[in-house]
């Protein structure tokens, strides 16, 4: 598998490696997915006395977790005014507390195990250049109603661009996610968790899972900590979840005020500092879009790099992108997957803010399996979104996005691959058959099927990452057709 852009987090830290499963096994709890949610869930379950096996289809901590800005925050853009209006004061307060609990849980793990992961407590602040003061003030009013500690800054905040108003939420945090999870993995192993990498689950039943190589895992309980649940065809999860991509550039030698920042103006930008061997650098994130529905994705890095240089005068040292699962009501899905399958549990839908949520999810799943009370069981119950209204809303949006993506993928198809520039890809009609063609830097062509192996949607080339992306459900393949991210489990033909 070929990845074009590797994150700073991945390049600057090592995680223990584990073998692929090569035999049939039995376990009490099977955790599927080796990102922050799955690893923390495995840790909490083992801590509670359960026998746990975790399997990852590729490598641990190499997907979304290693490609985020790694902010650990309860300040999710300007969403509390929306939750307050749509779901009421009680649920809005509970959601905020769930995020505060997640931050505290991560801090406690760092201290308990002495994990050196650049963990820092700091504020998170939403800022505007003056064009969106109204929505920031409305969010501040929501904070006041909910009792969220905050400060409204009615002055310039010292950033290298104009700000007239800022909403600060103190006591948030940031860290190095790969270093953190490297420590958690080691602690989980000591608790008895067994890890397997390069072990992709392609079939999941009530009490057994089957890998792509044919091994069987028998279990009493299973936790799906993946983007789409493995059994995604049930409960209309397919239509209820949407995948977005976002982009990040890293730059060195730049000075940024202490704290994490997000602009609410268009285009939105996410800012935080990070530590390197040479000193302090800054991460700039943004340019979000539904996976597989945007032309000229390479422009995302160009725009972020221009913003970084114009405002911070630093040298760009890296770039990468992340994939995030979005839900209809902006809250995660955590809990029992289905009443007919009481042994299966799901963790997904972090809406771009998965660090604190994952820590809360891990404790919630452990409590559910251990039959302990948890304050957030009803709040995050997956079945809450399974209503006709939510289904119609989500399915309609997904159909529009999928149609847009397929239209973009096919609109410029031709029959002459000689017109394809080096380093680019596109859909071609070759002797009456559609093919996805990538031309490498040496001029060699790589031909694969243009139909996603998940449900057959037409894929689109992502020039920023040199990947083939599916606009329907976010599956991604490298330039030669190997699966990078699911729900697809098979390579392109």
Order of alpha helices (4+ residues) and beta strands (2+ residues): alpha-beta-beta-alpha-beta-beta-alpha-alpha-beta-alpha-beta-beta-alpha-beta-beta-beta-beta-beta-alpha-beta-beta-beta-beta-alpha-beta-beta-beta-alpha-alpha-beta-beta-beta-beta-beta-beta-beta
